[in-house]
């Protein structure tokens, strides 16, 4: 078992890359999809079930955990891994994105952000230094530096000012993180959809020096075309020998497009949130289990899928338990969705290693274009 954090690039196909991130808690195969465990749980899933889908790493949420149950309590109870019974790596975000979404409840200064808790209205002050302290108390393996993510649309001047403050915060985060062998700190590139600002941000981050680099400020409402437009150049501004993490992405076709453009890591609440709202993801696109067409259908969601949902349960049953608001509905659909996402990542890794990514992507889009199986 390694005692260090290390990234090894194993193969490339065009801009796409496959490799391994070694951490003291285990290896992360890239491209990697990280299920989101916002409040120290991937909703509707046992941790061992999440591992069984093929996930190598989870994402935890600094903002939510600092408010409840608090980072100090988690530290007293042995850290986040023990607290939530997850032995593999955990990445924690910095809290910046959640604070952005609290626009009406926050006050932003150069020092940091003061905001009111959405839980009980209590006042909190989050700075780069405090974010590093919280993530140290949680014991996460990959720590994100504290940044400000401007809500789009914004003027170029607003995006530039925000990005430059984030770069100053990145330096403060690096200083506060200190020397923590076996733990990694990632910087976050900002700059909206402006190429010059993205390049300036990437250069500023590399001057500080990080263990990995995230592309932030995307998947915030700009649309896939604009996001891919940025990803056509932004990963190229980052070091080849460090992991590249696209935050908050996304739908399966977003993931495939991001991997084609050189992204190594992604996270999104979509597979678990969709599962709780009756949406399933399959190679043939999305299935809405709420629809009456499924009520007499004895077939599985996907006859080629090996997850417990597809090997044990029919569409008719899934339709019934969703309509009846039974807890097992969200459990089965979330398991299926996470399994599908991890199978997609495994397929991408294999295709890149074999130099046949273009064929894989063509097949991916062709199967989605077929749409769901015909109703009975």
Secondary structure, DSSP 4 states (H G I P E B T S, - for coil): --SS-EEEEEEEETTEEEEEEEETTEEEEESEEEEEETTSS-TT--HHHHHHTT--EEEEEHHHHHHTT-HHHHHHTT-HHHHHT--SEEEEE-SHHHHHTTGGGEEE-SS-EEEE-TTT--EEEE-HHHHHHHHHHHT-SEEEPP---PPSS--HHHHHHHHHHHHHHHHHHHHHH---TT-EEEEEE--TT-HHHHHHHHHHHHHH--SEEEE-S-SSSS-HHHHHHHHTTGGGGS-TTSEEEETT--SHHHHHHHHHTT--EEEESHHHHHHHTTEEEETTEEEETTSGGGTT--S-S-TT--SHHHHH--HHHHHHHHHTT-HHHHHHHHHHHHHHHHHHHHHHHHHHHHT-HHHHHHHHHHHHHH-SPPP-
